Amino acid sequence: MTKLRLLTKNLLDDLKRLTTEGDTIYWMTAFMMKSGVNEVLPALRDASLRGADIKILTGDYLSITQPDALQLLLEGLPIADCRTSHDRKWRYILPSKSVSIQISKRLHRHYRIF
């Protein structure tokens, strides 16, 4: 049975925790800001060093994504696959389970874990 959990706050804590546990880390997010990349980069770098497969897809809708954030990602994670698009989703494949986090485009403050 699928375990669903509604996240209304502290998404960053869950992303960091899952990043430290995941062997496969796929993120899709609408935009990236330098402040957010600075928050998650240490966990992503550690995951990369332990051999995790990391793919990051971010958008450039309305030019919100900051070029400095992308540069920081590319310099901090040279072996990760980083691209641009428009969506909001994170996926982890852990040794014992698979976790997907998707942000509803209509409920910006509510998060669903599948």
C-alpha positions in Angstrom: 0.0 0.0 0.0 1.3 3.5 -0.8 2.0 5.7 2.1 0.8 9.3 1.5 1.8 12.2 3.6 0.8 15.9 3.2 3.6 18.3 3.7 2.6 21.8 4.4 6.0 23.0 5.8 9.6 22.0 6.2 9.9 20.6 2.7 13.6 21.4 2.8 14.2 19.2 5.8 12.6 16.2 3.9 14.6 16.9 0.8 17.8 17.0 2.7 17.0 13.8 4.6 16.0 11.9 1.5 19.1 13.2 -0.3 21.3 11.7 2.4 19.5 8.3 2.0 18.9 8.1 -1.7 20.9 6.2 -4.3 18.9 7.7 -7.1 17.9 11.4 -6.8 15.7 12.9 -9.5 14.4 16.5 -9.0 12.1 18.5 -11.2 11.3 22.0 -9.9 9.8 25.1 -11.5 12.8 27.4 -10.6 16.0 27.5 -8.6 17.3 30.4 -6.5 20.8 30.7 -5.2 19.6 30.7 -1.6 17.9 27.4 -2.1 20.8 25.8 -3.9 23.1 26.8 -1.1 20.8 25.0 1.3 20.7 21.7 -0.5 24.1 21.6 -2.2 26.0 20.1 0.7 23.6 17.1 0.9 23.6 16.7 -2.9 27.5 16.9 -3.0 27.7 14.2 -0.3 25.2 12.0 -2.3 27.3 12.5 -5.4 30.5 11.5 -3.6 28.9 8.3 -2.5 27.9 7.5 -6.1 24.2 8.5 -6.2 22.7 9.0 -9.6 21.6 12.7 -9.6 19.4 14.3 -12.2 18.0 17.8 -11.7 15.5 19.4 -14.1 14.5 23.0 -13.4 12.5 25.6 -15.2 13.1 29.1 -16.6 9.5 30.1 -16.6 9.2 33.9 -16.3 13.0 34.0 -15.9 12.7 33.3 -12.2 15.6 30.8 -12.1 18.7 32.6 -11.2 21.7 32.0 -13.5 24.0 32.1 -10.4 22.0 29.2 -8.9 22.5 27.1 -12.0 26.2 28.0 -12.1 26.5 27.0 -8.4 24.8 23.6 -9.2 27.1 23.0 -12.2 30.2 23.8 -10.3 29.2 22.0 -7.1 27.9 18.8 -8.9 30.0 18.4 -12.0 28.8 14.8 -12.6 25.1 15.4 -12.0 22.7 15.8 -15.0 21.2 19.3 -14.8 18.7 20.6 -17.3 15.9 23.2 -17.6 12.1 22.7 -18.1 8.9 23.6 -16.2 7.6 21.2 -13.5 7.8 20.5 -9.7 8.7 17.0 -8.6 11.4 15.2 -6.6 12.1 11.5 -6.8 14.3 9.2 -4.7 15.0 5.5 -5.0 16.2 4.3 -1.6 17.4 0.8 -0.8 14.1 -0.1 0.7 11.6 2.2 -1.0 10.9 4.7 -3.8 9.7 8.2 -2.8 8.2 10.9 -5.1 7.3 14.4 -4.0 5.1 16.4 -6.3 4.0 20.0 -5.7 0.5 20.7 -7.1 0.5 23.6 -9.4 -2.8 24.9 -7.9 -2.0 24.3 -4.2 1.4 26.0 -3.9 1.6 25.5 -0.1 0.7 21.8 -0.1 2.9 19.0 -1.0 2.1 15.3 -1.6 4.5 12.4 -1.2 3.7 9.3 -3.2 
